[in-house]
Amino acid sequence: MPPTLILIRHAQAGHNATQNYQLHDPDLTEEGHGQCADLRKGLMENELVQKADLIVVSPLRRTIQTAFRSVDWLVEKGVKVEADASWQENSPKPCDTGSPVDALRDEFPAVDFSKVDPVFPDKTSPAASQYHFSKKAILMRAQIALKKLYDRPEKVIVVVSHSGFLRLGVSGYWYFNADYRIFDFAPMAGPDDNYRLQQHESTREKGGGLGRSWIDPVVLGSGLPEEDPDAAANKTYRDY
């Protein structure tokens, strides 16, 4: 049986607060640290999250920092933290581009970076086509990310990722900073069927586990550019 997923958006980072998307791989803000405290309390009170046996993080600083400030209590129980580049944010802007893995490994020694795609943090070269800012690439990357979790032996998996990717690539729902949603995998119609998620009523009806996010669903891939990053270089990126 495939696992239940706890999908978390990172807390407020520097680019969220300043709307300066030229900040490279920004840290959480002071407000973000406060949001993590609220998130931590909400997750600790959730019986399903208490059963989590794996934590997957996008290998950006703000997602890793959010994980260690909200599910540190799972880490202390021995739950492993794995970084996966498939869960990084959509755009190639500096704020959404990660740092070299060697630097991250030194800063976050408790995270397993061994399975991070060697092309990371590149998101624009031909070799990094999986991470291009296009509708096709993002939807395909979401399927790759979900397949990897679908095949895992764990029963409950926490994922700390980003608003745009979670909303437009993975689940079709809004995530405000430091909020989360709970999903099961939908039944597969056949071996060629896409991986789809069904949200638990507990987070769907109130707009996330903390009730911070908009309730209305969105269409996967909506608003994403059809072209590659070079063609979309002057596009305005919305951030929520």
Phi, psi and omega in degrees: 000130181293159186283161167277140183247132171256103184263119186243136169268141179303159175286175184300130176246177187303321181289330176294319184285324187258345188058027174261096185277005174271354175293130182271123174043060190290156176279168170294150174272175175299319176297323177299321177296321177294321177298323179297324179297317177295317179298316180302314180299314180297320180290322180294333181274355181267119185297328180289318179297326179300338181268001183300138180234016172199143174238124177247133181234143164298138184278046171250155188299318185292327179285319178295316178299319178298318180300314185282354176251359181232328178237028175302329180292333173286319178300319180296336177275358178102007179288131185283145176247118180243136175267139180218118182295343179297338184262011179286170185287167189287310194281161175268011179298156180306322181295336182253011178251130187282176177265161178303143184299323180301319179292319179294321180297322178292323184280328184233072185294344180278353181265137176273109179260009189294337182257007179292133179309128181301339180285340179301138009264017178299133178229004188233341183284165175304326180292337182257031185302331179297336185252013179295153180272077176215157181302313182298314183294319183291317178294323178292319179297321177299319178296320177298315180298316181291322179299318180299322179283323180304323183273000181284153178280342182294155183265328179224125184236129174268131176236127176251115188221215192228154185304306186297314182293316179296319184286309190264339180256324193254307194238337181078026177225156180282148176224116172271169185307132175061037171242166183217161175223154183244133184224151163248158173286137175287153177302143179271131179282338181182174184296340180261004181287149176288152173283127181231154183244146175241122185279142174293142181301328185298327178259338181289317188287331183253008178076057180095165182298329177258001178070026183266348191251157177295145185278325188298134176284163176231160179280130178303135178082354185295133178081354179281146182289145176283335185273176179280175184302324181296320180289336182258015189300330183258011181286146176277128180262124176275145180227131182234000000 
